[in-house]
Amino acid sequence: MDQSPKQITLGDVTVSRIKEFYGSSRMSPGQFFPDSPRGSWEEHRHWLAPDFWNPEEDDCRTAIQTWLVRSEGRTILVDTGVGNHKDRPYAPVWSRLDTNYLDHLAAAGVRPEDVDIVVNTHLHIDHVGWNTRLDGRSWVPTFPNATYLMPRRDFDFWDPANENRTVLGRGNQNVFEDSVTPVHQAGLTHLWDGTYRIDKNLRLDLAPGHTPGSSVLTLESGGERALFVGDLVHTALQIAEPDTNSCFCEDPAQSRATRRELLGRAAESNALVFPAHFGGQGAVEVARSGSKFAIKEWAGFSRVS
């Protein structure tokens, strides 16, 4: 596995990290991960702090980022963060941001019109935001030449017209309207279900639990493997304690089962795991540790700050 601070090469595929935000989640471990075992954060403090937990403030730290994947000549973005200028009345930490995300994308050599595919692993507030940008008073697709791959089950679940009850309550308010509907109405979405093959190196599969349509992107190329797991692993503690869910999981039992299955697959195939929100070095190899898992090796990315 060829590694450098800004880019990792896996077979014929390269992966880069595009930062939007890194810092406080404004939530304690007890709020964010209410079923984490008592004492587990302190037990693992030596590797959770400071990248995933600030013990002095008892605050979970999080990264909002996009994985930039280049495969078979195409430019692919995996999850698009929170976005700028968006009204999020029930998620004030993400409301009306004004970040340099597009500048960071440009620094990686990508203009919005260069993007061929956008993968939204699920349709939560912090995974679809840069799907659109504000143009005057209208939300328009940020990546006008891209196909936006969205899980059909999440599209249906989060459509306000369907009036589904969710654990977020009103926490996803405005998200469908300003970050999903505009690209769908522009004819840029492809709603998939079950499995979707992007190319010979990349495949999307449903991995439900966190949301009904949560998905995982599997990379297999030149004997190298990776799993882009979205929010099924939200913090590094969930590797050591895989039955720990975030407070945002729609189906807690299914989320635990899916997480265990994916971490087991990663351990057995030596796949690099790319969660959506890991700070630090961003991605990780895992190993089995009895009925749980352990950190085997961190990826070669520079630590975010």
Secondary structure, 3 states (H helix, E strand, C coil): CEECCCEEEECCEEEEEEEEEEEECCCCHHHHCCCCCCCHHHHCHHHHCCCCEECCCCEEEEEEEEEEEEECCEEEEECCCCCCCCCCCCCHHHCCCCCCHHHHHHHCCCCHHHCCEEECCCCCCCCCHHHEEEECCEEEECCCCCEEEEEHHHHHHHCHHHCCCCCCCCCCCCHHHHHHHHHHHCCCEEEECCEEECCCCEEEEECCCCCCCCEEEEEEECCEEEEEEECCCCCCHHHHCCCCCCCCCCCHHHHHHHHHHHHHHHHHHCCEEEECCCCCCCCEEEEEECCEEEEEEECCCCCCC
